[in-house]
Amino acid sequence: MDYLDFEQPIADIAAEIEIFSKTSKPSAEADEYLRKLKKELTDTTRTIYEGLSPWQTVQVARHKDRPHTIDYLSLVFDEFVELHGDKLFGDDPAIRVGFASLDNTKVMVLGHQKGRTFSDRQQTHFGCAHPEGYRKAMAKMRMAAKYGLPVICLIDTPGAYPGIGAEERGQAQVIAENMYEMSRLKTPIICCVIGEGGSGGALGIGVGDRVAVLQNAYYSVISPEGCAGILWKGAQHAEKAATALKFTSENLLKMGIVDDVIKEPLGGAHRDHHSMAANLRSYLIKNLKTLSSQPLEELLDARYEKFRKMGVFVDNAAAAAT
């Protein structure tokens, strides 16, 4: 297990448990001491993770062992048949999409993929999709609507790819088109932020009837480093920016940006992929049943109103005080 800087107390206790387990002789006293150490490990982990700062949350959301879309495809869904290409330019590996089965329900699943190895991350640009990735996603979502399949979107990106080639191929336009088309797509849509939810890269597949975020994920208009570079002229102020952006799950739920927060295992999703997948699976099954029972016109009206109501505005200090 790789530990983050703020997890050092957890690492120290875990190391002590490992050494004691290997060196101690079996006895009642040894068993009791080991039990106390394990309880201390649990209590320390809980204390640290209940008090995460926004910047620490970003670190957890970016943890290299955190489950990605490809992990959930095998742990949450019963089968997955991948689809490729946007029929215009090419196939973007930063977005995976295909048919899947969830509790005997056929669905269309799509999500960002960062990659595990350095080679994979270079290929996917660390989960930053190009226009062809978003066009691929939208084409497959239209197919899902045509055949009456619900759509599930797994969001995990620091943002859309910002390179010259992506801009030349219409990055901003295709994200805007995706948001427009998803707002009126005639099939249930569930969007889950499983790690990073950064900027337009997240919004390109982020319009749905239910928008959820994992407990230690974040969802923001910009990355902390990007915000720090604009406001404070340096990425070294990323921690300050993370606090100002209020993008943690608690704040997102309070402000009505997301509908639900999906609980993570103790110590974060990276510590227990199977438990995290089970929580996500339960959430998806429950909400798919609810959404699939609604008439399509009511579903679309509710989706539209949901996004129109986001944000609270006041005209003056008197209005704010009332």
Summary of the structure (lengths in Angstrom):
residues: 322
radius of gyration: 21.3
end to end distance: 50.9
largest distance: 71.2
contacts: 1051
relative contact order: 0.12
helix: 53%
strand: 16%
